[in-house]
Amino acid sequence: MVLFYFIENYVKIPNTEIGMTPFKLTNEQKYIIRDIEQNKINNFTSDRQIGMTSALMAYILWCTIFKFNYTIGIASVNKRMCDHHMNLYKTMYDNLSEWIKPKMIENNKSFLRLENGCCIRIHTVNNTNRFRGCTVNLFVLEHVDYYREKSIDEFYITVYPVLASSPQTKFITTANDD
């Protein structure tokens, strides 16, 4: 798969022991990426620490480089996770060779836009009014089982029009030990 070739040959991820290192996908990560690419709606429940977020952000990086006018919406459980997602994307992007990456023309904590028309919008589940009126090609809701029932119900009411019109919706979660 061309997508796997791109990730394993061009994407680098942070490693606490040795710094930036080439991203070598595990079989679980390949399964996740393949499933995301092939299906409109996905609902993953996985063990913690298998690298799902890294695989997801590498997939999003690929989408923003090789697709045009492609919009990604990400809702996460809290601001810390939103910042983590955006920082991981930017770290992967910054470590790409210059010839492969489109120029970033707008860049802040919750929104970025590339010169090829691709953009990423990321907010907490409690701040989803910012998705109103948006059309997205890929919508990711991460850590679903960490949301309180009231907030997830309010979230669905707010973003249902976005989800209904999105070509791909991904529900990503990990086991909640609480």
C-alpha positions, 0 to 999 in steps of 0.5 A, spaced: 500 500 500 502 506 497 500 509 504 504 504 508 510 506 504 509 513 505 509 513 512 515 508 513 519 511 508 518 519 510 514 520 516 518 520 523 515 520 530 518 522 537 522 517 541 523 519 548 530 515 548 533 516 541 529 523 538 526 522 532 525 516 529 522 513 522 515 510 523 515 503 522 508 500 523 506 495 527 501 490 524 495 493 529 497 500 526 497 497 519 490 494 520 487 500 523 490 505 517 487 500 512 480 499 515 480 507 516 482 508 508 477 502 506 471 504 510 466 510 511 464 508 518 469 505 523 469 504 531 475 502 534 476 499 541 483 498 542 488 496 548 492 502 550 499 504 548 499 500 541 500 507 537 493 508 535 494 516 535 501 516 532 498 511 526 491 516 526 496 522 525 500 519 520 494 517 516 491 524 517 498 527 514 498 523 508 491 525 507 493 532 507 499 532 503 496 527 497 489 530 497 486 536 495 481 541 499 480 535 504 478 537 511 479 533 517 475 535 524 477 532 530 474 532 537 477 529 543 476 529 550 480 535 553 484 540 551 490 536 553 489 531 548 487 536 542 494 539 543 497 533 543 494 531 537 496 537 533 503 537 536 504 530 533 501 532 526 506 538 526 512 534 529 511 529 523 509 535 518 516 539 520 520 533 519 518 531 512 523 533 507 521 540 504 520 537 497 514 533 499 510 538 504 505 543 501 506 550 505 502 551 511 499 558 510 495 558 517 497 555 523 494 555 530 493 551 536 486 548 533 486 550 526 491 549 520 491 550 513 495 548 507 496 551 500 493 545 497 486 547 500 487 541 506 485 543 513 485 540 520 480 543 525 480 540 532 476 542 538 474 538 545 467 535 545 465 540 549 467 546 544 463 542 538 459 549 536 466 550 532 464 545 527 457 548 526 457 549 518 463 546 517 463 540 511 469 535 513 471 529 509 474 526 515 471 526 522 475 523 528 472 522 535 477 520 539 476 516 546 469 516 546 468 512 552 471 517 556 465 522 555 460 523 560 453 521 557 450 528 557 456 531 554 456 526 548 449 527 547 450 534 546 456 533 542 452 529 537 446 534 537 451 539 535 455 535 530 450 531 527 449 535 521 457 535 520 457 527 521 451 526 516 454 529 511 462 527 512 464 522 507 468 518 513 466 518 520 471 515 525 470 513 532 476 512 535 477 509 543 481 506 547 479 502 554 477 506 559 479 503 566 475 508 570 
